[in-house]
Amino acid sequence: KQLSYYRLSGYWHTLLKEPKKEHIFKDGATFNQAFKLYCFDRELRLLLLNQIEKIEISVRAALAYEASLNWGTFWLSEKDNFSSFSKYTSTVSKIFGELKRSQEVFLEEFNNTYIDEFPP
């Protein structure tokens, strides 16, 4: 796998002797230690992002569920559900952009089955 010098340099910075511009490791410090720090950071980041994704999906589902109960299935396409017309048009514009960009199978199925502009 490829890993750039600049990506890894942040991990060995604390392992360098002063002046750091000379790029000489402190006694006992090694390039391998810097690489292990990078690997640890990468694994930790992946674990955290995985958990954050689960939280995001749960929050989105809860929001959609509650909004649908209160304002109906297509609540997001009703301008009366927004505090101003400009917020409504801005939101609808963003949604259309995302719908056009998305390649989700469920959206294709929705578009082939229903005439509504927005999926529930």
Backbone as a chain_set.jsonl record, in Angstrom:
{"seq": "KQLSYYRLSGYWHTLLKEPKKEHIFKDGATFNQAFKLYCFDRELRLLLLNQIEKIEISVRAALAYEASLNWGTFWLSEKDNFSSFSKYTSTVSKIFGELKRSQEVFLEEFNNTYIDEFPP", "coords": {"N": [[0.84, -1.183, 0.0], [0.33, 2.288, -0.533], [1.757, 5.062, 1.054], [2.115, 8.349, 1.81], [4.976, 10.467, 2.34], [4.424, 12.891, 3.631], [1.991, 12.369, 4.88], [2.722, 10.499, 6.804], [4.62, 11.907, 8.226], [3.565, 13.506, 10.257], [3.175, 11.725, 12.276], [5.663, 10.913, 13.097], [6.775, 13.156, 14.063], [6.839, 13.804, 16.844], [8.727, 12.022, 17.616], [11.16, 12.904, 16.829], [14.449, 14.35, 17.171], [15.516, 17.552, 18.463], [17.042, 20.046, 16.487], [14.012, 19.717, 14.78], [13.934, 19.929, 12.061], [16.054, 18.585, 11.003], [15.366, 15.971, 10.866], [16.036, 13.671, 12.442], [15.755, 10.801, 14.331], [14.939, 10.466, 17.824], [16.965, 8.912, 20.372], [16.369, 5.505, 20.522], [13.897, 5.758, 19.329], [12.016, 4.871, 16.445], [11.413, 4.524, 12.902], [9.541, 2.57, 12.494], [8.001, 2.72, 14.825], [6.677, 5.124, 14.407], [5.19, 4.408, 12.186], [3.573, 2.439, 13.331], [2.074, 4.04, 15.059], [0.644, 5.5, 13.17], [-0.863, 3.389, 12.02], [-2.383, 2.58, 14.239], [-3.875, 4.929, 14.674], [-5.313, 5.024, 12.292], [-6.884, 2.662, 12.456], [-8.361, 3.243, 14.774], [-9.757, 5.507, 13.897], [-11.355, 4.345, 11.884], [-12.934, 2.607, 13.436], [-14.318, 4.47, 15.04], [-15.677, 6.008, 13.096], [-17.362, 4.071, 12.072], [-19.072, 3.616, 14.243], [-20.151, 6.172, 14.53], [-21.556, 6.363, 12.149], [-23.612, 4.505, 12.625], [-24.989, 5.796, 14.676], [-25.784, 8.115, 13.322], [-27.542, 7.037, 11.376], [-29.527, 5.997, 13.038], [-30.507, 8.337, 14.269], [-31.451, 9.74, 12.029], [-33.466, 7.964, 11.166], [-35.195, 8.014, 13.383], [-35.948, 10.711, 13.362], [-37.245, 10.901, 10.846], [-39.326, 9.101, 11.282], [-40.772, 10.261, 13.461], [-41.443, 12.756, 12.339], [-43.002, 11.927, 10.184], [-45.145, 10.744, 11.521], [-46.258, 12.997, 12.724], [-46.703, 14.869, 10.618], [-47.323, 13.549, 8.281], [-46.535, 11.251, 5.579], [-45.168, 12.458, 3.42], [-44.02, 14.773, 4.459], [-41.792, 16.387, 4.108], [-42.01, 17.595, 1.683], [-43.936, 19.491, 1.885], [-44.673, 22.826, 1.917], [-45.825, 24.247, 4.001], [-44.795, 23.195, 6.278], [-42.473, 24.461, 6.883], [-40.608, 27.22, 8.214], [-40.278, 29.425, 6.619], [-40.717, 30.473, 3.203], [-38.376, 30.626, 1.75], [-36.654, 28.904, 3.136], [-37.951, 26.538, 2.653], [-37.751, 26.331, -0.206], [-34.98, 26.245, -0.481], [-34.375, 23.882, 0.897], [-35.812, 21.984, -0.621], [-34.483, 22.242, -3.049], [-31.928, 21.284, -2.356], [-32.609, 18.665, -1.727], [-33.552, 17.679, -4.208], [-31.154, 17.821, -5.623], [-29.602, 15.927, -4.233], [-31.154, 13.635, -4.687], [-30.902, 13.346, -7.457], [-28.188, 12.869, -7.648], [-27.833, 10.529, -6.231], [-27.411, 6.975, -6.305], [-28.885, 4.986, -5.261], [-30.597, 1.924, -4.965], [-33.179, 1.666, -3.91], [-34.294, 4.154, -4.449], [-34.531, 4.164, -7.205], [-36.405, 2.123, -7.498], [-38.538, 3.339, -6.152], [-39.038, 5.56, -7.837], [-39.848, 4.214, -10.129], [-42.212, 3.134, -9.306], [-43.912, 4.995, -8.027], [-45.556, 8.229, -8.366], [-44.918, 10.405, -6.935], [-42.784, 13.161, -6.043], [-40.871, 13.043, -4.027], [-39.311, 10.519, -2.08], [-40.747, 8.692, 0.68]], "CA": [[0.0, 0.0, 0.0], [1.096, 3.522, -0.625], [1.588, 6.021, 2.131], [3.02, 9.442, 1.472], [5.909, 11.004, 3.329], [3.768, 13.946, 4.404], [0.965, 11.747, 5.719], [3.389, 9.829, 7.919], [5.497, 12.822, 8.966], [2.887, 13.968, 11.464], [3.263, 10.688, 13.303], [7.015, 10.792, 13.632], [7.227, 14.468, 14.528], [7.158, 13.759, 18.281], [9.843, 11.094, 17.808], [12.372, 13.516, 16.287], [15.299, 15.198, 18.009], [15.578, 18.976, 18.116], [15.972, 20.686, 15.73], [13.22, 18.726, 14.046], [14.195, 20.095, 10.624], [17.102, 17.643, 10.583], [14.7, 14.67, 10.684], [16.795, 12.605, 13.097], [14.956, 10.229, 15.414], [15.502, 10.415, 19.173], [17.518, 7.606, 20.711], [15.351, 4.503, 20.829], [12.719, 5.946, 18.478], [12.226, 4.291, 15.115], [10.42, 4.738, 11.855], [8.499, 1.571, 12.718], [7.108, 3.255, 15.862], [5.829, 6.124, 13.751], [4.255, 3.671, 11.34], [2.597, 1.804, 14.224], [1.165, 5.11, 15.49], [-0.243, 5.745, 12.031], [-1.787, 2.251, 11.905], [-3.313, 2.685, 15.367], [-4.764, 6.054, 14.402], [-6.192, 4.62, 11.191], [-7.854, 1.695, 12.984], [-9.24, 3.965, 15.696], [-10.63, 6.343, 13.069], [-12.34, 3.473, 11.242], [-13.877, 2.16, 14.466], [-15.161, 5.601, 15.427], [-16.574, 6.356, 11.992], [-18.374, 3.017, 11.999], [-20.052, 3.874, 15.298], [-20.822, 7.435, 14.199], [-22.523, 6.051, 11.092], [-24.768, 3.854, 13.255], [-25.726, 6.846, 15.388], [-26.402, 8.966, 12.305], [-28.677, 6.321, 10.788], [-30.58, 5.929, 14.061], [-31.095, 9.673, 14.429], [-32.234, 10.02, 10.816], [-34.667, 7.124, 11.18], [-36.088, 8.534, 14.42], [-36.473, 11.985, 12.87], [-38.208, 10.618, 9.774], [-40.487, 8.439, 11.889], [-41.549, 11.243, 14.224], [-41.987, 13.757, 11.414], [-44.069, 11.28, 9.414], [-46.304, 10.6, 12.409], [-46.851, 14.311, 12.993], [-47.06, 15.671, 9.447], [-47.611, 12.709, 7.117], [-45.411, 10.575, 4.923], [-44.417, 13.356, 2.541], [-43.908, 16.024, 5.21], [-40.667, 17.205, 3.66], [-42.359, 18.309, 0.452], [-45.019, 20.439, 2.183], [-44.092, 24.125, 2.288], [-46.393, 24.718, 5.27], [-44.006, 22.631, 7.383], [-41.246, 25.245, 7.011], [-40.834, 28.537, 8.82], [-40.323, 30.438, 5.563], [-40.703, 29.924, 1.848], [-36.983, 30.497, 1.304], [-36.116, 27.668, 3.722], [-38.582, 25.45, 1.908], [-37.158, 26.203, -1.545], [-33.589, 25.831, -0.305], [-34.385, 22.466, 1.275], [-36.264, 21.204, -1.775], [-33.391, 22.271, -4.023], [-30.893, 20.358, -1.876], [-33.131, 17.3, -1.838], [-33.516, 17.298, -5.622], [-29.752, 17.594, -5.966], [-29.192, 14.637, -3.66], [-31.881, 12.563, -5.375], [-30.29, 13.177, -8.781], [-26.831, 12.352, -7.462], [-27.869, 9.212, -5.601], [-27.559, 5.773, -7.127], [-29.501, 3.995, -4.385], [-31.562, 1.066, -5.642], [-34.534, 1.935, -3.426], [-34.812, 5.344, -5.124], [-34.933, 3.74, -8.548], [-37.665, 1.396, -7.304], [-39.554, 4.332, -5.806], [-39.355, 6.331, -9.044], [-40.547, 3.337, -11.076], [-43.478, 2.697, -8.729], [-44.758, 6.094, -7.57], [-45.463, 9.479, -9.118], [-44.502, 11.462, -6.011], [-41.436, 13.674, -6.291], [-39.971, 12.668, -2.941], [-39.602, 9.264, -1.376], [-41.121, 8.943, 2.081]], "C": [[0.88, 1.238, 0.0], [0.728, 4.464, 0.509], [2.594, 7.129, 1.887], [3.875, 9.869, 2.667], [5.193, 12.004, 4.235], [2.676, 13.404, 5.309], [1.616, 11.168, 6.974], [4.205, 10.793, 8.784], [4.857, 13.363, 10.244], [2.994, 12.981, 12.61], [4.675, 10.547, 13.864], [7.541, 12.098, 14.205], [7.629, 14.451, 16.006], [8.341, 12.84, 18.58], [11.177, 11.677, 17.34], [13.127, 14.327, 17.335], [15.152, 16.646, 17.564], [16.93, 19.249, 17.464], [15.297, 19.66, 14.809], [13.447, 18.8, 12.536], [15.231, 19.105, 10.106], [16.561, 16.228, 10.386], [15.53, 13.505, 11.223], [15.973, 12.113, 14.286], [15.7, 10.303, 16.743], [16.067, 9.021, 19.407], [16.386, 6.664, 21.116], [14.091, 4.625, 19.986], [13.025, 5.424, 17.078], [11.111, 4.694, 14.157], [9.243, 3.787, 12.067], [7.516, 2.03, 13.802], [6.148, 4.286, 15.264], [4.779, 5.433, 12.883], [3.181, 2.987, 12.186], [1.602, 2.834, 14.762], [0.151, 5.427, 14.391], [-1.295, 4.637, 11.924], [-2.827, 2.275, 13.024], [-4.339, 3.783, 15.11], [-5.773, 5.696, 13.318], [-7.277, 3.663, 11.683], [-8.851, 2.368, 13.922], [-10.236, 4.823, 14.918], [-11.72, 5.502, 12.412], [-13.384, 2.97, 12.239], [-14.846, 3.275, 14.857], [-16.153, 5.972, 14.326], [-17.678, 5.319, 11.826], [-19.468, 3.254, 13.043], [-20.832, 5.164, 15.034], [-21.872, 7.203, 13.117], [-23.781, 5.412, 11.679], [-25.633, 4.88, 13.984], [-26.465, 7.733, 14.389], [-27.64, 8.305, 11.707], [-29.834, 6.247, 11.777], [-31.279, 7.272, 14.237], [-31.951, 10.027, 13.216], [-33.543, 9.237, 10.81], [-35.675, 7.643, 12.203], [-36.73, 9.847, 13.974], [-37.541, 11.755, 11.802], [-39.481, 9.993, 10.333], [-41.379, 9.452, 12.603], [-42.188, 12.287, 13.31], [-43.143, 13.167, 10.607], [-45.323, 11.089, 10.253], [-47.031, 11.928, 12.594], [-47.391, 15.012, 11.749], [-47.331, 14.861, 8.186], [-46.346, 12.217, 6.431], [-44.54, 11.519, 4.102], [-44.256, 14.744, 3.163], [-42.832, 16.946, 4.669], [-40.991, 18.007, 2.399], [-43.489, 19.321, 0.655], [-44.445, 21.764, 2.675], [-44.636, 24.672, 3.6], [-45.622, 24.193, 6.483], [-42.694, 23.386, 7.616], [-41.57, 26.634, 7.54], [-40.866, 29.664, 7.787], [-40.25, 29.751, 4.201], [-39.271, 29.735, 1.357], [-36.327, 29.243, 1.89], [-36.683, 26.448, 3.001], [-37.901, 25.254, 0.554], [-35.696, 25.762, -1.469], [-33.506, 24.337, 0.007], [-34.771, 21.592, 0.094], [-35.165, 21.145, -2.838], [-32.279, 21.296, -3.633], [-31.346, 18.91, -2.025], [-33.094, 16.832, -3.285], [-32.085, 17.012, -6.076], [-29.26, 16.245, -5.471], [-29.881, 13.47, -4.361], [-31.293, 12.295, -6.762], [-28.92, 12.518, -8.681], [-26.824, 10.904, -6.985], [-28.034, 8.089, -6.619], [-28.15, 4.632, -6.303], [-30.587, 3.228, -5.137], [-32.99, 1.39, -5.201], [-35.132, 3.175, -4.082], [-35.26, 5.018, -6.543], [-36.27, 3.0, -8.483], [-38.805, 2.368, -7.004], [-40.001, 5.088, -7.056], [-40.112, 5.502, -10.078], [-41.949, 2.967, -10.597], [-44.442, 3.848, -8.449], [-44.577, 7.339, -8.44], [-45.021, 10.644, -8.234], [-43.063, 11.887, -6.305], [-40.419, 13.175, -5.274], [-40.321, 11.294, -2.391], [-39.979, 9.572, 0.07], [-39.921, 8.824, 3.007]], "O": [[2.016, 1.223, 0.472], [-0.438, 4.633, 0.864], [3.793, 6.873, 1.771], [3.526, 9.652, 3.828], [5.341, 11.965, 5.457], [2.459, 13.933, 6.399], [1.102, 11.338, 8.08], [4.451, 10.511, 9.957], [5.562, 13.645, 11.213], [2.913, 13.361, 13.778], [4.847, 10.102, 14.999], [8.634, 12.137, 14.769], [8.653, 15.025, 16.374], [8.894, 12.879, 19.679], [12.212, 11.017, 17.444], [12.54, 14.906, 18.25], [14.723, 16.931, 16.446], [17.917, 18.669, 17.916], [15.958, 18.852, 14.156], [13.18, 17.836, 11.819], [15.279, 18.82, 8.91], [17.236, 15.383, 9.798], [15.705, 12.488, 10.552], [15.551, 12.899, 15.135], [16.927, 10.214, 16.788], [15.693, 8.067, 18.725], [15.553, 7.004, 21.956], [13.294, 3.688, 19.932], [14.153, 5.527, 16.595], [10.034, 5.137, 14.557], [8.09, 4.155, 11.845], [6.32, 1.753, 13.702], [4.96, 4.307, 15.585], [3.617, 5.839, 12.859], [2.011, 2.958, 11.801], [0.417, 2.533, 14.906], [-1.039, 5.599, 14.653], [-2.481, 4.919, 11.756], [-4.008, 2.02, 12.788], [-5.537, 3.58, 15.31], [-6.952, 6.032, 13.424], [-8.453, 3.836, 11.363], [-10.048, 2.088, 13.867], [-11.422, 4.857, 15.247], [-12.883, 5.905, 12.386], [-14.573, 2.913, 11.926], [-16.048, 3.045, 14.989], [-17.327, 6.221, 14.598], [-18.807, 5.664, 11.477], [-20.654, 3.105, 12.749], [-22.034, 5.231, 15.289], [-22.957, 7.783, 13.168], [-24.894, 5.746, 11.271], [-26.861, 4.833, 13.912], [-27.634, 8.063, 14.589], [-28.676, 8.952, 11.552], [-30.992, 6.415, 11.394], [-32.504, 7.331, 14.343], [-33.054, 10.554, 13.365], [-34.599, 9.781, 10.489], [-36.871, 7.705, 11.921], [-37.923, 10.063, 14.188], [-38.616, 12.352, 11.855], [-40.585, 10.325, 9.901], [-42.588, 9.495, 12.378], [-43.348, 12.654, 13.497], [-44.148, 13.839, 10.377], [-46.438, 11.252, 9.757], [-48.261, 11.978, 12.618], [-48.425, 15.678, 11.815], [-47.547, 15.44, 7.121], [-45.245, 12.708, 6.678], [-43.316, 11.391, 4.091], [-44.346, 15.759, 2.472], [-42.958, 18.166, 4.765], [-40.313, 18.988, 2.093], [-43.945, 19.938, -0.307], [-43.807, 21.818, 3.726], [-43.974, 25.483, 4.248], [-45.787, 24.702, 7.592], [-41.893, 22.985, 8.461], [-42.668, 27.153, 7.336], [-41.415, 30.733, 8.049], [-39.79, 28.616, 4.071], [-38.985, 28.786, 0.628], [-35.531, 28.591, 1.215], [-35.985, 25.46, 2.772], [-37.518, 24.137, 0.206], [-35.235, 24.988, -2.308], [-32.674, 23.621, -0.55], [-34.129, 20.573, -0.165], [-34.951, 20.1, -3.454], [-31.755, 20.571, -4.479], [-30.561, 18.039, -2.402], [-32.656, 15.717, -3.566], [-31.844, 16.067, -6.828], [-28.587, 15.511, -6.195], [-29.261, 12.433, -4.6], [-31.199, 11.143, -7.186], [-28.545, 11.708, -9.529], [-25.909, 10.145, -7.303], [-28.7, 8.238, -7.644], [-27.942, 3.459, -6.612], [-31.394, 3.818, -5.855], [-33.908, 1.391, -6.021], [-36.348, 3.25, -4.258], [-36.265, 5.547, -7.018], [-37.154, 3.223, -9.31], [-39.904, 2.232, -7.541], [-41.198, 5.238, -7.304], [-40.931, 6.04, -10.823], [-42.782, 2.534, -11.393], [-45.652, 3.697, -8.615], [-43.582, 7.48, -9.151], [-44.778, 11.745, -8.729], [-42.241, 11.088, -6.752], [-39.262, 12.918, -5.606], [-41.496, 10.952, -2.256], [-39.574, 10.598, 0.617], [-40.055, 9.004, 4.217]]}, "num_chains": 1, "name": "protein.A"}
